[in-house]
Amino acid sequence: DSIRLSFYDNGIVDGDSISVFLNNQLILSHQELTTQALNIYIRLDSSKEINEVSMFAENLGKYPPNTAVMIVNDGDSRYEVFMSSDFKGNATVRFKRKKTS
């Protein structure tokens, strides 16, 4: 039911800052991306078939677009997602829970 999301600047650290939304609710605001992990622990909404995490570019840093690596850890597995956003579009990842038998 819970996952850890870790955000890093992808490439050159150039002052990118982001806000993060879970199911259209703000969960992280105006945070700068660096080589150090920006960790968020979230609980997925079990009443929804799909949960969405969106990254919104607060700025474009020195070298547009705003790019990040999001590491998803569900306790058993680790996934890397490369994300990019600018002032025209956001990056969104959809999570679908596996049904256990």
Phi, psi and omega in degrees: 000340182239149176222159173251131175249130178238124181252137176226154170292135179263112181100224182281131176289113188228020176092013177301137172229148187225161164238150184234138180239141172244117182051046178068013176251129181296125178239347179209130186236129171049056180254133180281140178269136179223196175276350176270141182296136170255101189264138175228131174254124183232150174256124178286145180282109184289347178277350180256141176290323181230134173251139181244135172245125181240139176252126182248129179283118175278332173209178180250005181064196181283329183235096180297156357279183176280118183239145181214157167250128176250121176262125179253125178235120181257012181099329178248323185231159179233132181231142175252131179234124178267124186239149179216137176212159176216197183281356179254339183206150179253163175259130181228137176240135179254133178249128176242124182288139174282140176276132179263145182257000000 
